[in-house]
Amino acid sequence: MSDHSAAVERIPTPQRLVDWLAVNGLAVDSCTPAQLDLARELRESIHAAATATAIQDALPASAVQVINKCSIEGRAAAVLTPEGDRRWRLSSASCVEDALSVIAADAISIIAGERDGKLALCASPTCRAAFFDTSQSRTRKWCDMNTCGNRQKKARFNANQRKNASSAFGSAQDLVDT
């Protein structure tokens, strides 16, 4: 997530939440403004708990409460695919709370350290998003290489170019002055 002063709401409407859930395999028929608010509260609570875990701090009690409440209140079933993977299945009459319970349960699994990986914070000073690092060495720096990683590498490259250009100018100036 970006700096809160410049944060962009990526799920601005109930329909956008319905669309996002569908793309992520958690299709629901509709969403009310109150359900959208609950989804945002869960998102922020997961972010707070994941951040605390990444920096090895105590979990915020309010975040734990929201995550647990969402996990308990939904109806969803874990099913085993023929390939041996776990997938969540919502009933045909599922509501947003059912989908949020899946998200909360997955967050609990990651925050509790039950999955093979490590929670970390993006190294970009303008991002600082929590992400789950499953790289072999667990040393990933950025939440996404295509955005934050490239921005940081480009900024470092441009700074080096400016430094090299000014030192080259200084060397040329020294030749003229002698």
Summary of the structure (lengths in Angstrom):
residues: 178
radius of gyration: 22.1
end to end distance: 53.8
largest distance: 84.2
contacts: 470
relative contact order: 0.11
helix: 54%
strand: 9%
